[in-house]
Structures are given as C-alpha cells and as structure tokens.
Amino acid sequence: MRRSFTGRRVLGSQSLRGKRKFHTASRWLIMMLLFALFHVATRVQVVQAGYEIQRLMDRRELLQGERNALTVEVISLRSPVRLDRIAGKIGLRRPHQDHVSLISLKTP
C-alpha cells in the first residue's frame, strides 16, 4: 500500500483492478441470473402449454365419443322398422293401393 506525502493511504492500482474485477464479475452474475430466470419462465410456459394441449385432446376424444354415440342414436331413431312399430301402436297403417292418387305437376 502506498502512502502520500501527507501520510494518508492512496488507492493503488491493485485495489482499482480488484474493484473492476468485482464489478465485471457482478455484471456477469446478474446477466446469468437474468438468463436463468428467463429460461425457467419460458420452460414453465412450455410445460403449461403442454398440459393445456393434453387437456384439450382428452376433451376432443370425449366429444368425439359423444358425437359417435349420438349418430348411432339418430340412425336407430330413424329406423323404418322402429317407425312402423310406433305407427302401429298409435293406429296408423300403410294406405291401400286404391287410397293413393298420383298428382302430376305441369311446368308452364
């Protein structure tokens, strides 16, 4: 350590270099910390998006199953055999040939 003519300590070049190294190291550490936080935040978002995609795919499968079941139900409700059976229960029957008349449409 050097002393001035008045007897006070003078900051040497080693002390200044040490402070510069400390500031440089601190800046690097802060930059690394910020990068790590950014990386963790983006990874969390990716994982959350993955869970959301999986939840939506499961919901889609469930809805497709429901749609298929409803399609089968519509087909069974429109079945001619079922409609004939219901018509017979309420007293409807197929018309005889002499009860049917054909109407022709003439176009002008």
C-alpha positions, 0 to 999 in steps of 0.5 A, spaced: 500 500 500 502 506 498 502 512 502 502 520 500 506 525 502 501 527 507 501 520 510 494 518 508 493 511 504 492 512 496 488 507 492 493 503 488 492 500 482 491 493 485 485 495 489 482 499 482 483 492 478 480 488 484 474 493 484 473 492 476 474 485 477 468 485 482 464 489 478 465 485 471 464 479 475 457 482 478 455 484 471 456 477 469 452 474 475 446 478 474 446 477 466 446 469 468 441 470 473 437 474 468 438 468 463 436 463 468 430 466 470 428 467 463 429 460 461 425 457 467 419 462 465 419 460 458 420 452 460 414 453 465 410 456 459 412 450 455 410 445 460 403 449 461 402 449 454 403 442 454 398 440 459 393 445 456 394 441 449 393 434 453 387 437 456 384 439 450 385 432 446 382 428 452 376 433 451 376 432 443 376 424 444 370 425 449 366 429 444 368 425 439 365 419 443 359 423 444 358 425 437 359 417 435 354 415 440 349 420 438 349 418 430 348 411 432 342 414 436 339 418 430 340 412 425 336 407 430 331 413 431 330 413 424 329 406 423 323 404 418 322 398 422 322 402 429 317 407 425 312 402 423 312 399 430 310 406 433 305 407 427 302 401 429 301 402 436 298 409 435 293 406 429 296 408 423 297 403 417 300 403 410 294 406 405 291 401 400 293 401 393 286 404 391 287 410 397 293 413 393 292 418 387 298 420 383 298 428 382 302 430 376 305 437 376 305 441 369 311 446 368 308 452 364 
